[in-house]
Amino acid sequence: MRKEVNYAGEVLRNELATSTELQSAGKTLKIWRMNHKKAIDKLTNQIYPILHESGILACRIKRLPSIIGKLRRYPNIKLSKMQDVVGIRVILPNIQAVYEFDEVLGLSNIVRHRDYIKTPKTTGYRGIHRIYQFNQDSDPIHIELQIRTQQQHLWATAVEMTGLVLGIGDDIKTQASSDDWLEFFALVSSAFARLEGTARVAQHENLSELELNEAIARLDERLGALTQLQAVEPVGTRVVLVDGDWQLLGLDRQRLTVDCLDWEPAVQRYEELERDLLSDQQLVLVKVRLDKLRLAYPNYFLDIQPFVKQLHQRS
């Protein structure tokens, strides 16, 4: 199926493709996304027995518009080799727990390992990334596993929430937002790294603690960052307990709706909602223990206050 998937990717990348071509390619993409289920089960079954008692295991299925957007942003990527169609995340209490888990998990089925804690990205992103490859009917399926601390998770989800609340969308993550906001979050990441005893972002290595805090304060004053973030209120939540361990999260500006479904009806409903998604709505299909949902995906609750509190306590 690899050839069909890659051809579908080329069609979806082409903004001049006909509606008939897009419809056929979209169908192939949906089948490809569904085919990740066995690989999800294989990897999560490896993780559960060794997961720290306070750890969180969460799985996210990438939305079709996000997949198409990534194909268009990165013209050389092949759809069959896209590594984050499925993203699995493990959130642990501290740095020691992260490295112990990473070591115990081993290297079986690993095709790439990146430590963005020892070498943070220039944006300030920190965490360990592992790319897995599982063979399914002779076709390789790739899954991305992110391992991060609770503090790193606060930072990463705050970036997403800030983009959403300020109308920037995912632009902060894709580095298309203002330079000031990018630098603000990079500086905050370096401040958080100091608290965890890990490497700062490269461009901040030579800053003293005082200089780092002064740089954050200057940007905060220029952007009104803390004032804007403190004004964000979590949305109300309606949980629809149907039957299943996958959660379909739908967020508008007033409310988060959570539908709990089995895999196949969840994906089917996901596809239906993707077609009619409005610009001010957010949608994602995830799997996590229901009592851990808010901790795993605070961005869908617009729950940014724990990040703001940590920012106040950084010094």
N, C-alpha and C positions, 0 to 999 in steps of 0.2 A: 504493500500500500504506500510505500515511501514516495514513489514517483508521483502518484496521484495527489498525495499531500503536498509535496513541493510545488506541483503545478498549481494547485489551489492557492497556495501562498503567493505565487507570482500573479495570479488573477486578482486576488484581494489587494495586493500591493498597487495594482494598476488602477489609478483613479479614472481612467478612460474606459474601463471594462464595461461591457453591456450588462443590462440587468439580468439577462439569461445566464451569462457567464458568472456573474456574482452569485446568483442563486445556486448554481451547481457547485461552485467553490465553497460557498457557505455550508452546504450540506455535507461536503467532504470534511470540512473543518469541525463540524459538530460531531461527526462519527469519530474523528481523530481524538477530539477532546474526551469523548466517552471512553475510548480505548485505554485511557490512563488509569482506570479503576483498579485493575489487577496490580499494577505497579504501586499505586497508593497503598493497597492492602499489604503488599510485601514489605514496604519500607516501614509503615506504621507498626506492623507486627514485630519488626526488629527493635523499634524504639520503646514500645510500651514496657517490656520487662525490665529495662534499665533506666527508666525515667525517674528522676529525683522526685520524692514524695510531694514537694511543693512546686514541681515543674508543670508547665503547661504545654500540651501538644495540640497544635491547630493546623488545619489543612485548608487551603484556599484554591478554588478553581477560577482561573483567569476569565474575565468576561470577553465575549467575542469582539466588541469594539476595541477593547484594550489590546487584544492580539493583533487585530488589523492595524491599529495605530502603531504598534511596535514594528510590524512588518514595513510600514511606510517610513518610519524614522530611521530604520537600519536596513538599507536596500540590499545588503549582502547576506543577511541572515536567511537561512532556509527554514521553512515552517516545521519540517520534521526534526530539526535540531534545536528548536526553541526550547530553552531549558526551564522556563517558568510558567508553562501552560498550567502546571500544578505546582503550587508552592506549599511546602510543609515547614512549619516554624516550631521551634522548641524554645521556650522562655524559661530561664533558670534564675535563681536568686542572686548569684554573684559570679565573679570571674572564675574562682576556683571550681565551682560547679560546672561552668561552661567547658573548661578545659578537661576536667575529669570525664564528662559525658562524651566529649569529642574523641578522647582516647579510647574509652571503653567501646564506643560504637564501631571502631575498626574501619578498615578500608575496603570491605567487600562491595563490589559493584560501583566503586567510586571512579569517576573519570576526571574530576577536578576538585581541588581543595584550595580555598582561599581564606587567609586569616586577615580580616579587615579590622581586627582588634590591635594586632601588632603593627599593622600598616593601614590606618584608617583612610577611607576615600577622602578626596579633597572637599567633598560636601560635608564631611563630618560623620558619614555613615560608619558604624562599627558593628561587627558581628563576624561569625564564621560561616562561610558558605561551602556547602558540599553539593556537587552535581553527581547524581546517580544515573546509571544506565541499566535498564532492564530490557531483555529481549522478549518480544511478544509476537508470536507467529512470524519470526525472522525479522521483524521490524524493531529497531531500538526505540525505547521510550525513555525520555529524560525527565528527571524530577529534581527540583532544587530544594535543598534543606538548609534553612537558616537557623543558626544557634546564637542566641543573644541573652544578655542579662536583662533583668527587669528595667534597669535604668536605661540601657541602650534601646529597649523597646519603647519606653516613655518618649525618648527623643524621636525615634523613627515615626511613631504614630502621631506625634505632635506636628511633625513636618507635614504629614498628609492632612491633618485637621486644619492647620493654618492655611494651606492652599485651598481647601474646600470652603472654609468660613470667609476668607477674604476674596473669594471668587477667582483664585489663581488656578484652581483645579489641581492637576498633577504636575504643574509646571515647576514647582520647587524641586521635585524629585528629578525632573528631566532637565534641570538647569536652564529653564527658559524664563524664570521669574527675575525680579530685580536683584541686582548685585548685592544690595544692602541686606535683603532677607536671606540670601544664600550665605553671606558672610556672618550674619547674626547666628544662624543655626550651626555653622561650622565652629564659631567661637564657643557657643554653648556646649557643643560636643566635646571640645577640648577641655572645658571646665569640668564636665562630667567625667572625662577620662582621668583627670587629676584625682578626683574623688575615688575612682576605682583603681588607681595606681597603674594605669596603662598609658600607652603612647598617645600623644596629642596629634591633631592634624598637622601635617608637615609644615604648613606655613605659619604655625604658631609655636613651633618647637623652641624658639629663642625668646619668647615672651615670658617675663616674670609673672607670678600669680597676680601681682598688682596691675601690671600692664594688661593682662588678659581680662580681668574684671573691669578695668577702665574702658577697654575696647567694647565690651558687651554693653556697658552703661551708655556709652556714646551712641551706639546703634539703637539701643532701646529708646533713648530720648528722640532720636531722629525719626524712627518708625512708629513710636508709640506702641511698641510691641507688647509689653506686659499689660498695658491698659486695654488693648484690643483683645488679648487672650483671656484676661480676667473677666471680660464681659461676656464670654461665650458660656452659654448655659446648656447643660445636657438635655437631650430630647427625651420626651416620654416614650415608653416602650410598650408595645403590645405583642405578647407571645402567643402564637397559635400552636398549641400542642396537637399535632395531627398524629403522625406515626412515623418515626424514623430518627436517625441520629445525624442527619445533615440539616444545617440551618440555612435558610434562604433569607438574607438580610436586605430589607428595602428601606432606604432612608430618604425622607424628604426633610424640609426645614423644620417641621414640627414634631415628627414622630418616626421612630424606628419600628418596623414590623418584622417579626421573626416567625417564619413558618418552618416547622420541623417535619421533615419528610425522609423517606427512604431514597436511595441513590437515584434510581431511574425516574420516579415521579419528580424528584427534586431537579434533575437536569432538564426534564421536559418543561417544567414550570419556569425554570431559569431561561430557557430559550424563548418561551412565550413572552416573558417580561422584558427581555433584551430588545425585542423588536419595537416595543412601544416606550422605551425608556426616554424620559424627558431630560432636558439639559440640567435641571436643578435636582435630579434624583440620583441616588447612589444605589448600586445593587451588587451583591456578591453572594456566592455559594460557598459555605464553609462547613467544616466539621470540627467540633470541639465540645468538650463536656459543657452542658448548658450552664452549670454554675461557674464556669470559667470564661464564658462568652464575653463578658464586659472587660475582663482583664486582657483577653487575647485580642479583642478588636475595639478598644476604647474610641477609635476614630469614628466608628459607626454609631456610637452613643454621643458623639461630640463631647466626650468627657476629657477635657484638656487640663482640668484643674490640678490633678496630681503632678503633671509636668510643670505647671506654674509654681506649685509649692516647692518642688525640687529645685527649680531655678532660683527661688528666693533663698533656699538653704545651701546653695552651692559653696559659699565661702565660710 
